Amino acid sequence: MRWSEFAEKELIDVGGGERIGSVGQADLLIDPETGEIRSMLLPVGSSWFGKRQEVREVIWSHIKKIGPEMVIVERGNGFFYK
C-alpha cells in the first residue's frame, strides 16, 4: 500500500469506537536499525502561536486491521501523551 492511500484513512479505537485521528496527520517513528515503523505520533489539539502541541503515540503493533476507509487500533497501553 502506498503512503498516499494509507494517509487518507481514519484511526478508530476498537474498544471505545471513537475516532483517534487521521493517519495523514501523523508522523512515523521508525527504528533506525531495522527500518521498521515503531509507532505513529498524532498531534492532539491545535497549535497557537508556536505553542507546543501534545502528541498521542499509537504503537504500530496495536494496529489490528487496515480496512478500505479506516485503521482499527486496540488501545490497551499503546497510547500516551508526550
mmCIF file of the N, C-alpha and C atoms, coordinates in Angstrom:
data_MODEL
# 
_entry.id   MODEL 
# 
loop_
_atom_site.group_PDB 
_atom_site.id 
_atom_site.type_symbol 
_atom_site.label_atom_id 
_atom_site.label_alt_id 
_atom_site.label_comp_id 
_atom_site.label_asym_id 
_atom_site.label_entity_id 
_atom_site.label_seq_id 
_atom_site.pdbx_PDB_ins_code 
_atom_site.Cartn_x 
_atom_site.Cartn_y 
_atom_site.Cartn_z 
_atom_site.occupancy 
_atom_site.B_iso_or_equiv 
_atom_site.pdbx_formal_charge 
_atom_site.auth_seq_id 
_atom_site.auth_comp_id 
_atom_site.auth_asym_id 
_atom_site.auth_atom_id 
_atom_site.pdbx_PDB_model_num 
ATOM 1   N N  . MET A 1 1  ? 0.846   -1.168 0.000  1.00 0.00 ? 1  MET A N  1 
ATOM 2   C CA . MET A 1 1  ? 0.000   0.000  0.000  1.00 0.00 ? 1  MET A CA 1 
ATOM 3   C C  . MET A 1 1  ? 0.896   1.238  0.000  1.00 0.00 ? 1  MET A C  1 
ATOM 4   N N  . ARG A 1 2  ? 0.533   2.209  -0.780 1.00 0.00 ? 2  ARG A N  1 
ATOM 5   C CA . ARG A 1 2  ? 1.279   3.463  -0.841 1.00 0.00 ? 2  ARG A CA 1 
ATOM 6   C C  . ARG A 1 2  ? 0.882   4.367  0.322  1.00 0.00 ? 2  ARG A C  1 
ATOM 7   N N  . TRP A 1 3  ? 1.822   5.233  0.733  1.00 0.00 ? 3  TRP A N  1 
ATOM 8   C CA . TRP A 1 3  ? 1.544   6.164  1.828  1.00 0.00 ? 3  TRP A CA 1 
ATOM 9   C C  . TRP A 1 3  ? 0.351   7.050  1.491  1.00 0.00 ? 3  TRP A C  1 
ATOM 10  N N  . SER A 1 4  ? 0.208   7.485  0.250  1.00 0.00 ? 4  SER A N  1 
ATOM 11  C CA . SER A 1 4  ? -0.900  8.362  -0.131 1.00 0.00 ? 4  SER A CA 1 
ATOM 12  C C  . SER A 1 4  ? -2.257  7.681  0.113  1.00 0.00 ? 4  SER A C  1 
ATOM 13  N N  . GLU A 1 5  ? -2.334  6.376  -0.060 1.00 0.00 ? 5  GLU A N  1 
ATOM 14  C CA . GLU A 1 5  ? -3.565  5.633  0.219  1.00 0.00 ? 5  GLU A CA 1 
ATOM 15  C C  . GLU A 1 5  ? -3.772  5.478  1.728  1.00 0.00 ? 5  GLU A C  1 
ATOM 16  N N  . PHE A 1 6  ? -2.691  5.165  2.436  1.00 0.00 ? 6  PHE A N  1 
ATOM 17  C CA . PHE A 1 6  ? -2.763  4.944  3.879  1.00 0.00 ? 6  PHE A CA 1 
ATOM 18  C C  . PHE A 1 6  ? -3.099  6.244  4.617  1.00 0.00 ? 6  PHE A C  1 
ATOM 19  N N  . ALA A 1 7  ? -2.566  7.356  4.141  1.00 0.00 ? 7  ALA A N  1 
ATOM 20  C CA . ALA A 1 7  ? -2.744  8.653  4.804  1.00 0.00 ? 7  ALA A CA 1 
ATOM 21  C C  . ALA A 1 7  ? -4.198  9.125  4.806  1.00 0.00 ? 7  ALA A C  1 
ATOM 22  N N  . GLU A 1 8  ? -5.023  8.630  3.922  1.00 0.00 ? 8  GLU A N  1 
ATOM 23  C CA . GLU A 1 8  ? -6.431  9.033  3.839  1.00 0.00 ? 8  GLU A CA 1 
ATOM 24  C C  . GLU A 1 8  ? -7.307  8.347  4.885  1.00 0.00 ? 8  GLU A C  1 
ATOM 25  N N  . LYS A 1 9  ? -6.791  7.371  5.582  1.00 0.00 ? 9  LYS A N  1 
ATOM 26  C CA . LYS A 1 9  ? -7.600  6.566  6.500  1.00 0.00 ? 9  LYS A CA 1 
ATOM 27  C C  . LYS A 1 9  ? -7.723  7.216  7.884  1.00 0.00 ? 9  LYS A C  1 
ATOM 28  N N  . GLU A 1 10 ? -8.826  6.911  8.559  1.00 0.00 ? 10 GLU A N  1 
ATOM 29  C CA . GLU A 1 10 ? -9.078  7.363  9.925  1.00 0.00 ? 10 GLU A CA 1 
ATOM 30  C C  . GLU A 1 10 ? -8.643  6.275  10.897 1.00 0.00 ? 10 GLU A C  1 
ATOM 31  N N  . LEU A 1 11 ? -8.108  6.680  12.040 1.00 0.00 ? 11 LEU A N  1 
ATOM 32  C CA . LEU A 1 11 ? -7.746  5.733  13.098 1.00 0.00 ? 11 LEU A CA 1 
ATOM 33  C C  . LEU A 1 11 ? -8.916  5.622  14.065 1.00 0.00 ? 11 LEU A C  1 
ATOM 34  N N  . ILE A 1 12 ? -9.377  4.402  14.322 1.00 0.00 ? 12 ILE A N  1 
ATOM 35  C CA . ILE A 1 12 ? -10.525 4.149  15.188 1.00 0.00 ? 12 ILE A CA 1 
ATOM 36  C C  . ILE A 1 12 ? -10.113 3.198  16.311 1.00 0.00 ? 12 ILE A C  1 
ATOM 37  N N  . ASP A 1 13 ? -10.456 3.565  17.553 1.00 0.00 ? 13 ASP A N  1 
ATOM 38  C CA . ASP A 1 13 ? -10.214 2.710  18.719 1.00 0.00 ? 13 ASP A CA 1 
ATOM 39  C C  . ASP A 1 13 ? -11.310 1.655  18.768 1.00 0.00 ? 13 ASP A C  1 
ATOM 40  N N  . VAL A 1 14 ? -10.942 0.375  18.690 1.00 0.00 ? 14 VAL A N  1 
ATOM 41  C CA . VAL A 1 14 ? -11.911 -0.710 18.659 1.00 0.00 ? 14 VAL A CA 1 
ATOM 42  C C  . VAL A 1 14 ? -12.676 -0.823 19.977 1.00 0.00 ? 14 VAL A C  1 
ATOM 43  N N  . GLY A 1 15 ? -12.037 -0.520 21.098 1.00 0.00 ? 15 GLY A N  1 
ATOM 44  C CA . GLY A 1 15 ? -12.689 -0.644 22.400 1.00 0.00 ? 15 GLY A CA 1 
ATOM 45  C C  . GLY A 1 15 ? -13.786 0.385  22.616 1.00 0.00 ? 15 GLY A C  1 
ATOM 46  N N  . GLY A 1 16 ? -13.491 1.640  22.330 1.00 0.00 ? 16 GLY A N  1 
ATOM 47  C CA . GLY A 1 16 ? -14.446 2.709  22.570 1.00 0.00 ? 16 GLY A CA 1 
ATOM 48  C C  . GLY A 1 16 ? -15.213 3.136  21.332 1.00 0.00 ? 16 GLY A C  1 
ATOM 49  N N  . GLY A 1 17 ? -14.777 2.660  20.164 1.00 0.00 ? 17 GLY A N  1 
ATOM 50  C CA . GLY A 1 17 ? -15.432 3.031  18.923 1.00 0.00 ? 17 GLY A CA 1 
ATOM 51  C C  . GLY A 1 17 ? -15.252 4.500  18.563 1.00 0.00 ? 17 GLY A C  1 
ATOM 52  N N  . GLU A 1 18 ? -14.244 5.154  19.155 1.00 0.00 ? 18 GLU A N  1 
ATOM 53  C CA . GLU A 1 18 ? -14.055 6.570  18.912 1.00 0.00 ? 18 GLU A CA 1 
ATOM 54  C C  . GLU A 1 18 ? -12.955 6.820  17.896 1.00 0.00 ? 18 GLU A C  1 
ATOM 55  N N  . ARG A 1 19 ? -13.063 7.963  17.240 1.00 0.00 ? 19 ARG A N  1 
ATOM 56  C CA . ARG A 1 19 ? -12.059 8.394  16.281 1.00 0.00 ? 19 ARG A CA 1 
ATOM 57  C C  . ARG A 1 19 ? -10.838 8.896  17.043 1.00 0.00 ? 19 ARG A C  1 
ATOM 58  N N  . ILE A 1 20 ? -9.670  8.392  16.674 1.00 0.00 ? 20 ILE A N  1 
ATOM 59  C CA . ILE A 1 20 ? -8.427  8.807  17.305 1.00 0.00 ? 20 ILE A CA 1 
ATOM 60  C C  . ILE A 1 20 ? -7.803  9.956  16.525 1.00 0.00 ? 20 ILE A C  1 
ATOM 61  N N  . GLY A 1 21 ? -7.896  9.882  15.218 1.00 0.00 ? 21 GLY A N  1 
ATOM 62  C CA . GLY A 1 21 ? -7.310  10.905 14.358 1.00 0.00 ? 21 GLY A CA 1 
ATOM 63  C C  . GLY A 1 21 ? -7.165  10.383 12.951 1.00 0.00 ? 21 GLY A C  1 
ATOM 64  N N  . SER A 1 22 ? -6.478  11.153 12.142 1.00 0.00 ? 22 SER A N  1 
ATOM 65  C CA . SER A 1 22 ? -6.250  10.798 10.750 1.00 0.00 ? 22 SER A CA 1 
ATOM 66  C C  . SER A 1 22 ? -4.797  10.383 10.570 1.00 0.00 ? 22 SER A C  1 
ATOM 67  N N  . VAL A 1 23 ? -4.582  9.336  9.823  1.00 0.00 ? 23 VAL A N  1 
ATOM 68  C CA . VAL A 1 23 ? -3.229  8.856  9.571  1.00 0.00 ? 23 VAL A CA 1 
ATOM 69  C C  . VAL A 1 23 ? -2.399  9.944  8.892  1.00 0.00 ? 23 VAL A C  1 
ATOM 70  N N  . GLY A 1 24 ? -3.029  10.741 8.037  1.00 0.00 ? 24 GLY A N  1 
ATOM 71  C CA . GLY A 1 24 ? -2.320  11.786 7.306  1.00 0.00 ? 24 GLY A CA 1 
ATOM 72  C C  . GLY A 1 24 ? -1.730  12.864 8.196  1.00 0.00 ? 24 GLY A C  1 
ATOM 73  N N  . GLN A 1 25 ? -2.220  13.010 9.418  1.00 0.00 ? 25 GLN A N  1 
ATOM 74  C CA . GLN A 1 25 ? -1.702  13.996 10.358 1.00 0.00 ? 25 GLN A CA 1 
ATOM 75  C C  . GLN A 1 25 ? -0.528  13.451 11.169 1.00 0.00 ? 25 GLN A C  1 
ATOM 76  N N  . ALA A 1 26 ? -0.271  12.180 11.062 1.00 0.00 ? 26 ALA A N  1 
ATOM 77  C CA . ALA A 1 26 ? 0.723   11.512 11.920 1.00 0.00 ? 26 ALA A CA 1 
ATOM 78  C C  . ALA A 1 26 ? 2.136   11.626 11.366 1.00 0.00 ? 26 ALA A C  1 
ATOM 79  N N  . ASP A 1 27 ? 3.079   11.618 12.289 1.00 0.00 ? 27 ASP A N  1 
ATOM 80  C CA . ASP A 1 27 ? 4.486   11.418 11.963 1.00 0.00 ? 27 ASP A CA 1 
ATOM 81  C C  . ASP A 1 27 ? 4.802   9.975  12.324 1.00 0.00 ? 27 ASP A C  1 
ATOM 82  N N  . LEU A 1 28 ? 5.718   9.379  11.585 1.00 0.00 ? 28 LEU A N  1 
ATOM 83  C CA . LEU A 1 28 ? 6.103   7.994  11.860 1.00 0.00 ? 28 LEU A CA 1 
ATOM 84  C C  . LEU A 1 28 ? 7.394   7.965  12.657 1.00 0.00 ? 28 LEU A C  1 
ATOM 85  N N  . LEU A 1 29 ? 7.440   7.093  13.646 1.00 0.00 ? 29 LEU A N  1 
ATOM 86  C CA . LEU A 1 29 ? 8.649   6.859  14.423 1.00 0.00 ? 29 LEU A CA 1 
ATOM 87  C C  . LEU A 1 29 ? 9.224   5.543  13.904 1.00 0.00 ? 29 LEU A C  1 
ATOM 88  N N  . ILE A 1 30 ? 10.403  5.623  13.271 1.00 0.00 ? 30 ILE A N  1 
ATOM 89  C CA . ILE A 1 30 ? 10.996  4.472  12.587 1.00 0.00 ? 30 ILE A CA 1 
ATOM 90  C C  . ILE A 1 30 ? 12.259  4.020  13.316 1.00 0.00 ? 30 ILE A C  1 
ATOM 91  N N  . ASP A 1 31 ? 12.404  2.714  13.487 1.00 0.00 ? 31 ASP A N  1 
ATOM 92  C CA . ASP A 1 31 ? 13.599  2.144  14.104 1.00 0.00 ? 31 ASP A CA 1 
ATOM 93  C C  . ASP A 1 31 ? 14.766  2.332  13.137 1.00 0.00 ? 31 ASP A C  1 
ATOM 94  N N  . PRO A 1 32 ? 15.801  3.067  13.526 1.00 0.00 ? 32 PRO A N  1 
ATOM 95  C CA . PRO A 1 32 ? 16.907  3.340  12.601 1.00 0.00 ? 32 PRO A CA 1 
ATOM 96  C C  . PRO A 1 32 ? 17.726  2.107  12.224 1.00 0.00 ? 32 PRO A C  1 
ATOM 97  N N  . GLU A 1 33 ? 17.695  1.089  13.057 1.00 0.00 ? 33 GLU A N  1 
ATOM 98  C CA . GLU A 1 33 ? 18.480  -0.119 12.771 1.00 0.00 ? 33 GLU A CA 1 
ATOM 99  C C  . GLU A 1 33 ? 17.769  -1.067 11.816 1.00 0.00 ? 33 GLU A C  1 
ATOM 100 N N  . THR A 1 34 ? 16.446  -1.221 11.978 1.00 0.00 ? 34 THR A N  1 
ATOM 101 C CA . THR A 1 34 ? 15.706  -2.188 11.170 1.00 0.00 ? 34 THR A CA 1 
ATOM 102 C C  . THR A 1 34 ? 14.890  -1.546 10.050 1.00 0.00 ? 34 THR A C  1 
ATOM 103 N N  . GLY A 1 35 ? 14.598  -0.247 10.181 1.00 0.00 ? 35 GLY A N  1 
ATOM 104 C CA . GLY A 1 35 ? 13.759  0.427  9.193  1.00 0.00 ? 35 GLY A CA 1 
ATOM 105 C C  . GLY A 1 35 ? 12.277  0.167  9.394  1.00 0.00 ? 35 GLY A C  1 
ATOM 106 N N  . GLU A 1 36 ? 11.917  -0.545 10.469 1.00 0.00 ? 36 GLU A N  1 
ATOM 107 C CA . GLU A 1 36 ? 10.513  -0.847 10.748 1.00 0.00 ? 36 GLU A CA 1 
ATOM 108 C C  . GLU A 1 36 ? 9.838   0.324  11.442 1.00 0.00 ? 36 GLU A C  1 
ATOM 109 N N  . ILE A 1 37 ? 8.548   0.463  11.204 1.00 0.00 ? 37 ILE A N  1 
ATOM 110 C CA . ILE A 1 37 ? 7.773   1.512  11.865 1.00 0.00 ? 37 ILE A CA 1 
ATOM 111 C C  . ILE A 1 37 ? 7.506   1.067  13.301 1.00 0.00 ? 37 ILE A C  1 
ATOM 112 N N  . ARG A 1 38 ? 7.860   1.902  14.280 1.00 0.00 ? 38 ARG A N  1 
ATOM 113 C CA . ARG A 1 38 ? 7.595   1.605  15.689 1.00 0.00 ? 38 ARG A CA 1 
ATOM 114 C C  . ARG A 1 38 ? 6.222   2.114  16.102 1.00 0.00 ? 38 ARG A C  1 
ATOM 115 N N  . SER A 1 39 ? 5.919   3.356  15.696 1.00 0.00 ? 39 SER A N  1 
ATOM 116 C CA . SER A 1 39 ? 4.656   3.956  16.110 1.00 0.00 ? 39 SER A CA 1 
ATOM 117 C C  . SER A 1 39 ? 4.322   5.151  15.230 1.00 0.00 ? 39 SER A C  1 
ATOM 118 N N  . MET A 1 40 ? 3.098   5.648  15.408 1.00 0.00 ? 40 MET A N  1 
ATOM 119 C CA . MET A 1 40 ? 2.646   6.872  14.759 1.00 0.00 ? 40 MET A CA 1 
ATOM 120 C C  . MET A 1 40 ? 2.437   7.915  15.840 1.00 0.00 ? 40 MET A C  1 
ATOM 121 N N  . LEU A 1 41 ? 2.874   9.131  15.583 1.00 0.00 ? 41 LEU A N  1 
ATOM 122 C CA . LEU A 1 41 ? 2.721   10.228 16.525 1.00 0.00 ? 41 LEU A CA 1 
ATOM 123 C C  . LEU A 1 41 ? 1.668   11.183 15.985 1.00 0.00 ? 41 LEU A C  1 
ATOM 124 N N  . LEU A 1 42 ? 0.553   11.313 16.725 1.00 0.00 ? 42 LEU A N  1 
ATOM 125 C CA . LEU A 1 42 ? -0.564  12.148 16.294 1.00 0.00 ? 42 LEU A CA 1 
ATOM 126 C C  . LEU A 1 42 ? -0.645  13.413 17.132 1.00 0.00 ? 42 LEU A C  1 
ATOM 127 N N  . PRO A 1 43 ? -0.748  14.575 16.482 1.00 0.00 ? 43 PRO A N  1 
ATOM 128 C CA . PRO A 1 43 ? -0.935  15.806 17.251 1.00 0.00 ? 43 PRO A CA 1 
ATOM 129 C C  . PRO A 1 43 ? -2.322  15.822 17.889 1.00 0.00 ? 43 PRO A C  1 
ATOM 130 N N  . VAL A 1 44 ? -2.409  16.362 19.092 1.00 0.00 ? 44 VAL A N  1 
ATOM 131 C CA . VAL A 1 44 ? -3.679  16.467 19.809 1.00 0.00 ? 44 VAL A CA 1 
ATOM 132 C C  . VAL A 1 44 ? -3.967  17.952 20.005 1.00 0.00 ? 44 VAL A C  1 
ATOM 133 N N  . GLY A 1 45 ? -5.143  18.397 19.584 1.00 0.00 ? 45 GLY A N  1 
ATOM 134 C CA . GLY A 1 45 ? -5.486  19.814 19.707 1.00 0.00 ? 45 GLY A CA 1 
ATOM 135 C C  . GLY A 1 45 ? -4.850  20.611 18.591 1.00 0.00 ? 45 GLY A C  1 
ATOM 136 N N  . SER A 1 46 ? -4.787  21.920 18.774 1.00 0.00 ? 46 SER A N  1 
ATOM 137 C CA . SER A 1 46 ? -4.223  22.778 17.746 1.00 0.00 ? 46 SER A CA 1 
ATOM 138 C C  . SER A 1 46 ? -3.086  23.605 18.323 1.00 0.00 ? 46 SER A C  1 
ATOM 139 N N  . SER A 1 47 ? -2.201  24.024 17.447 1.00 0.00 ? 47 SER A N  1 
ATOM 140 C CA . SER A 1 47 ? -1.057  24.818 17.860 1.00 0.00 ? 47 SER A CA 1 
ATOM 141 C C  . SER A 1 47 ? -1.351  26.296 17.638 1.00 0.00 ? 47 SER A C  1 
ATOM 142 N N  . TRP A 1 48 ? -1.179  27.095 18.673 1.00 0.00 ? 48 TRP A N  1 
ATOM 143 C CA . TRP A 1 48 ? -1.407  28.536 18.570 1.00 0.00 ? 48 TRP A CA 1 
ATOM 144 C C  . TRP A 1 48 ? -0.108  29.262 18.862 1.00 0.00 ? 48 TRP A C  1 
ATOM 145 N N  . PHE A 1 49 ? 0.296   30.105 17.954 1.00 0.00 ? 49 PHE A N  1 
ATOM 146 C CA . PHE A 1 49 ? 1.449   30.977 18.147 1.00 0.00 ? 49 PHE A CA 1 
ATOM 147 C C  . PHE A 1 49 ? 2.698   30.205 18.559 1.00 0.00 ? 49 PHE A C  1 
ATOM 148 N N  . GLY A 1 50 ? 2.922   29.093 17.888 1.00 0.00 ? 50 GLY A N  1 
ATOM 149 C CA . GLY A 1 50 ? 4.116   28.309 18.146 1.00 0.00 ? 50 GLY A CA 1 
ATOM 150 C C  . GLY A 1 50 ? 4.092   27.505 19.440 1.00 0.00 ? 50 GLY A C  1 
ATOM 151 N N  . LYS A 1 51 ? 2.951   27.490 20.118 1.00 0.00 ? 51 LYS A N  1 
ATOM 152 C CA . LYS A 1 51 ? 2.838   26.713 21.353 1.00 0.00 ? 51 LYS A CA 1 
ATOM 153 C C  . LYS A 1 51 ? 2.957   25.225 21.019 1.00 0.00 ? 51 LYS A C  1 
ATOM 154 N N  . ARG A 1 52 ? 3.706   24.508 21.807 1.00 0.00 ? 52 ARG A N  1 
ATOM 155 C CA . ARG A 1 52 ? 3.937   23.086 21.565 1.00 0.00 ? 52 ARG A CA 1 
ATOM 156 C C  . ARG A 1 52 ? 2.658   22.279 21.777 1.00 0.00 ? 52 ARG A C  1 
ATOM 157 N N  . GLN A 1 53 ? 2.364   21.420 20.817 1.00 0.00 ? 53 GLN A N  1 
ATOM 158 C CA . GLN A 1 53 ? 1.201   20.544 20.917 1.00 0.00 ? 53 GLN A CA 1 
ATOM 159 C C  . GLN A 1 53 ? 1.540   19.290 21.703 1.00 0.00 ? 53 GLN A C  1 
ATOM 160 N N  . GLU A 1 54 ? 0.509   18.706 22.314 1.00 0.00 ? 54 GLU A N  1 
ATOM 161 C CA . GLU A 1 54 ? 0.678   17.377 22.885 1.00 0.00 ? 54 GLU A CA 1 
ATOM 162 C C  . GLU A 1 54 ? 0.630   16.372 21.742 1.00 0.00 ? 54 GLU A C  1 
ATOM 163 N N  . VAL A 1 55 ? 1.230   15.222 21.975 1.00 0.00 ? 55 VAL A N  1 
ATOM 164 C CA . VAL A 1 55 ? 1.306   14.188 20.954 1.00 0.00 ? 55 VAL A CA 1 
ATOM 165 C C  . VAL A 1 55 ? 0.793   12.880 21.535 1.00 0.00 ? 55 VAL A C  1 
ATOM 166 N N  . ARG A 1 56 ? -0.017  12.199 20.773 1.00 0.00 ? 56 ARG A N  1 
ATOM 167 C CA . ARG A 1 56 ? -0.508  10.865 21.151 1.00 0.00 ? 56 ARG A CA 1 
ATOM 168 C C  . ARG A 1 56 ? 0.259   9.855  20.314 1.00 0.00 ? 56 ARG A C  1 
ATOM 169 N N  . GLU A 1 57 ? 0.850   8.867  20.972 1.00 0.00 ? 57 GLU A N  1 
ATOM 170 C CA . GLU A 1 57 ? 1.613   7.840  20.272 1.00 0.00 ? 57 GLU A CA 1 
ATOM 171 C C  . GLU A 1 57 ? 0.772   6.582  20.141 1.00 0.00 ? 57 GLU A C  1 
ATOM 172 N N  . VAL A 1 58 ? 0.647   6.095  18.909 1.00 0.00 ? 58 VAL A N  1 
ATOM 173 C CA . VAL A 1 58 ? -0.061  4.845  18.632 1.00 0.00 ? 58 VAL A CA 1 
ATOM 174 C C  . VAL A 1 58 ? 1.003   3.821  18.245 1.00 0.00 ? 58 VAL A C  1 
ATOM 175 N N  . ILE A 1 59 ? 1.191   2.834  19.097 1.00 0.00 ? 59 ILE A N  1 
ATOM 176 C CA . ILE A 1 59 ? 2.205   1.813  18.846 1.00 0.00 ? 59 ILE A CA 1 
ATOM 177 C C  . ILE A 1 59 ? 1.761   0.924  17.683 1.00 0.00 ? 59 ILE A C  1 
ATOM 178 N N  . TRP A 1 60 ? 2.656   0.719  16.744 1.00 0.00 ? 60 TRP A N  1 
ATOM 179 C CA . TRP A 1 60 ? 2.330   0.024  15.497 1.00 0.00 ? 60 TRP A CA 1 
ATOM 180 C C  . TRP A 1 60 ? 1.748   -1.367 15.728 1.00 0.00 ? 60 TRP A C  1 
ATOM 181 N N  . SER A 1 61 ? 2.252   -2.089 16.713 1.00 0.00 ? 61 SER A N  1 
ATOM 182 C CA . SER A 1 61 ? 1.764   -3.459 16.956 1.00 0.00 ? 61 SER A CA 1 
ATOM 183 C C  . SER A 1 61 ? 0.331   -3.482 17.480 1.00 0.00 ? 61 SER A C  1 
ATOM 184 N N  . HIS A 1 62 ? -0.218  -2.334 17.865 1.00 0.00 ? 62 HIS A N  1 
ATOM 185 C CA . HIS A 1 62 ? -1.596  -2.274 18.350 1.00 0.00 ? 62 HIS A CA 1 
ATOM 186 C C  . HIS A 1 62 ? -2.596  -2.074 17.219 1.00 0.00 ? 62 HIS A C  1 
ATOM 187 N N  . ILE A 1 63 ? -2.107  -1.943 15.998 1.00 0.00 ? 63 ILE A N  1 
ATOM 188 C CA . ILE A 1 63 ? -2.997  -1.874 14.836 1.00 0.00 ? 63 ILE A CA 1 
ATOM 189 C C  . ILE A 1 63 ? -3.480  -3.288 14.552 1.00 0.00 ? 63 ILE A C  1 
ATOM 190 N N  . LYS A 1 64 ? -4.796  -3.469 14.558 1.00 0.00 ? 64 LYS A N  1 
ATOM 191 C CA . LYS A 1 64 ? -5.374  -4.804 14.382 1.00 0.00 ? 64 LYS A CA 1 
ATOM 192 C C  . LYS A 1 64 ? -5.857  -5.067 12.970 1.00 0.00 ? 64 LYS A C  1 
ATOM 193 N N  . LYS A 1 65 ? -6.307  -4.019 12.262 1.00 0.00 ? 65 LYS A N  1 
ATOM 194 C CA . LYS A 1 65 ? -6.857  -4.225 10.921 1.00 0.00 ? 65 LYS A CA 1 
ATOM 195 C C  . LYS A 1 65 ? -6.762  -2.929 10.132 1.00 0.00 ? 65 LYS A C  1 
ATOM 196 N N  . ILE A 1 66 ? -6.343  -3.029 8.884  1.00 0.00 ? 66 ILE A N  1 
ATOM 197 C CA . ILE A 1 66 ? -6.342  -1.882 7.982  1.00 0.00 ? 66 ILE A CA 1 
ATOM 198 C C  . ILE A 1 66 ? -7.390  -2.166 6.924  1.00 0.00 ? 66 ILE A C  1 
ATOM 199 N N  . GLY A 1 67 ? -8.472  -1.382 6.966  1.00 0.00 ? 67 GLY A N  1 
ATOM 200 C CA . GLY A 1 67 ? -9.573  -1.559 6.033  1.00 0.00 ? 67 GLY A CA 1 
ATOM 201 C C  . GLY A 1 67 ? -9.519  -0.534 4.916  1.00 0.00 ? 67 GLY A C  1 
ATOM 202 N N  . PRO A 1 68 ? -10.538 -0.521 4.051  1.00 0.00 ? 68 PRO A N  1 
ATOM 203 C CA . PRO A 1 68 ? -10.546 0.402  2.918  1.00 0.00 ? 68 PRO A CA 1 
ATOM 204 C C  . PRO A 1 68 ? -10.688 1.872  3.328  1.00 0.00 ? 68 PRO A C  1 
ATOM 205 N N  . GLU A 1 69 ? -11.292 2.149  4.493  1.00 0.00 ? 69 GLU A N  1 
ATOM 206 C CA . GLU A 1 69 ? -11.513 3.532  4.909  1.00 0.00 ? 69 GLU A CA 1 
ATOM 207 C C  . GLU A 1 69 ? -10.945 3.859  6.287  1.00 0.00 ? 69 GLU A C  1 
ATOM 208 N N  . MET A 1 70 ? -10.620 2.833  7.069  1.00 0.00 ? 70 MET A N  1 
ATOM 209 C CA . MET A 1 70 ? -10.166 3.104  8.428  1.00 0.00 ? 70 MET A CA 1 
ATOM 210 C C  . MET A 1 70 ? -9.138  2.089  8.895  1.00 0.00 ? 70 MET A C  1 
ATOM 211 N N  . VAL A 1 71 ? -8.442  2.469  9.972  1.00 0.00 ? 71 VAL A N  1 
ATOM 212 C CA . VAL A 1 71 ? -7.462  1.608  10.622 1.00 0.00 ? 71 VAL A CA 1 
ATOM 213 C C  . VAL A 1 71 ? -7.987  1.344  12.029 1.00 0.00 ? 71 VAL A C  1 
ATOM 214 N N  . ILE A 1 72 ? -8.160  0.074  12.375 1.00 0.00 ? 72 ILE A N  1 
ATOM 215 C CA . ILE A 1 72 ? -8.686  -0.315 13.675 1.00 0.00 ? 72 ILE A CA 1 
ATOM 216 C C  . ILE A 1 72 ? -7.519  -0.556 14.628 1.00 0.00 ? 72 ILE A C  1 
ATOM 217 N N  . VAL A 1 73 ? -7.568  0.129  15.777 1.00 0.00 ? 73 VAL A N  1 
ATOM 218 C CA . VAL A 1 73 ? -6.489  0.066  16.763 1.00 0.00 ? 73 VAL A CA 1 
ATOM 219 C C  . VAL A 1 73 ? -7.056  -0.413 18.089 1.00 0.00 ? 73 VAL A C  1 
ATOM 220 N N  . GLU A 1 74 ? -6.331  -1.315 18.750 1.00 0.00 ? 74 GLU A N  1 
ATOM 221 C CA . GLU A 1 74 ? -6.701  -1.747 20.087 1.00 0.00 ? 74 GLU A CA 1 
ATOM 222 C C  . GLU A 1 74 ? -5.908  -0.903 21.065 1.00 0.00 ? 74 GLU A C  1 
ATOM 223 N N  . ARG A 1 75 ? -6.591  -0.129 21.856 1.00 0.00 ? 75 ARG A N  1 
ATOM 224 C CA . ARG A 1 75 ? -5.942  0.870  22.712 1.00 0.00 ? 75 ARG A CA 1 
ATOM 225 C C  . ARG A 1 75 ? -4.971  0.243  23.701 1.00 0.00 ? 75 ARG A C  1 
ATOM 226 N N  . GLY A 1 76 ? -5.402  -0.616 24.565 1.00 0.00 ? 76 GLY A N  1 
ATOM 227 C CA . GLY A 1 76 ? -4.510  -1.221 25.558 1.00 0.00 ? 76 GLY A CA 1 
ATOM 228 C C  . GLY A 1 76 ? -3.679  -0.174 26.246 1.00 0.00 ? 76 GLY A C  1 
ATOM 229 N N  . ASN A 1 77 ? -2.412  -0.425 26.403 1.00 0.00 ? 77 ASN A N  1 
ATOM 230 C CA . ASN A 1 77 ? -1.484  0.540  26.967 1.00 0.00 ? 77 ASN A CA 1 
ATOM 231 C C  . ASN A 1 77 ? -0.710  1.245  25.866 1.00 0.00 ? 77 ASN A C  1 
ATOM 232 N N  . GLY A 1 78 ? -1.228  1.197  24.643 1.00 0.00 ? 78 GLY A N  1 
ATOM 233 C CA . GLY A 1 78 ? -0.486  1.712  23.488 1.00 0.00 ? 78 GLY A CA 1 
ATOM 234 C C  . GLY A 1 78 ? -0.614  3.174  23.218 1.00 0.00 ? 78 GLY A C  1 
ATOM 235 N N  . PHE A 1 79 ? -1.350  3.935  24.033 1.00 0.00 ? 79 PHE A N  1 
ATOM 236 C CA . PHE A 1 79 ? -1.457  5.360  23.812 1.00 0.00 ? 79 PHE A CA 1 
ATOM 237 C C  . PHE A 1 79 ? -0.873  6.093  24.992 1.00 0.00 ? 79 PHE A C  1 
ATOM 238 N N  . PHE A 1 80 ? -0.164  7.121  24.712 1.00 0.00 ? 80 PHE A N  1 
ATOM 239 C CA . PHE A 1 80 ? 0.256   8.001  25.778 1.00 0.00 ? 80 PHE A CA 1 
ATOM 240 C C  . PHE A 1 80 ? 0.579   9.362  25.189 1.00 0.00 ? 80 PHE A C  1 
ATOM 241 N N  . TYR A 1 81 ? 0.599   10.349 26.038 1.00 0.00 ? 81 TYR A N  1 
ATOM 242 C CA . TYR A 1 81 ? 0.900   11.708 25.616 1.00 0.00 ? 81 TYR A CA 1 
ATOM 243 C C  . TYR A 1 81 ? 2.328   12.036 25.953 1.00 0.00 ? 81 TYR A C  1 
ATOM 244 N N  . LYS A 1 82 ? 2.946   12.809 25.098 1.00 0.00 ? 82 LYS A N  1 
ATOM 245 C CA . LYS A 1 82 ? 4.318   13.257 25.335 1.00 0.00 ? 82 LYS A CA 1 
ATOM 246 C C  . LYS A 1 82 ? 4.288   14.721 25.694 1.00 0.00 ? 82 LYS A C  1 
# 
